[in-house]
């Protein structure tokens, strides 16, 4: 995402295994990873310019 101009990147998931796998396959060390759900994250409104979700409604 930084290659496309993102100032910061935050990866979220409820699964520890998913976060560990994401870190293992990503070379970008500036990505912040957080084990949390969007409903419990508690960030202020308009924190994100772009969100991307996979299987959110699965």
C-alpha positions as CSV (number, residue, x, y, z in Angstrom):
1,X,0.0,0.0,0.0
2,X,2.9,2.4,0.6
3,X,3.8,2.0,-3.0
4,X,0.4,3.5,-3.9
5,X,1.0,6.5,-1.6
6,X,-0.5,5.4,1.7
7,X,0.9,7.3,4.7
8,X,0.2,4.4,7.0
9,X,-1.3,0.9,6.8
10,X,-3.1,-0.9,9.5
11,X,-3.9,-4.6,9.2
12,X,-6.8,-5.9,11.4
13,X,-8.1,-9.4,12.1
14,X,-9.6,-11.3,15.0
15,X,-7.2,-14.2,14.5
16,X,-3.7,-14.4,15.9
17,X,-2.8,-17.0,13.2
18,X,-4.0,-14.7,10.4
19,X,-1.9,-11.8,11.8
20,X,1.2,-14.0,12.1
21,X,0.7,-15.3,8.5
22,X,0.3,-11.7,7.2
23,X,3.5,-10.6,8.9
24,X,5.4,-13.6,7.5
25,X,4.4,-13.0,3.9
26,X,4.8,-9.2,4.0
27,X,8.2,-7.5,3.7
28,X,6.9,-4.0,4.6
29,X,7.9,-3.6,8.2
30,X,6.0,-0.3,8.5
31,X,2.6,-2.0,8.5
32,X,1.0,-2.0,11.9
33,X,-0.9,-5.2,12.7
34,X,-3.7,-5.3,15.3
35,X,-5.8,-8.2,16.6
36,X,-9.2,-6.6,16.9
37,X,-12.6,-6.3,15.3
38,X,-13.9,-3.2,13.7
39,X,-16.8,-3.1,16.2
40,X,-14.4,-3.0,19.2
41,X,-11.5,-1.0,17.7
42,X,-12.6,2.3,19.1
43,X,-11.0,4.6,16.6
44,X,-12.3,8.1,15.9
45,X,-14.6,8.8,12.9
46,X,-12.8,9.5,9.6
47,X,-9.7,7.7,10.7
48,X,-9.4,5.8,7.4
49,X,-9.4,7.0,3.8
50,X,-9.7,3.5,2.5
51,X,-10.8,0.2,3.9
52,X,-10.6,-3.3,2.3
53,X,-12.3,-6.3,3.7
54,X,-12.3,-10.0,2.8
55,X,-15.0,-12.3,4.1
56,X,-16.4,-9.7,6.4
57,X,-19.9,-11.0,5.8
58,X,-19.0,-14.6,5.6
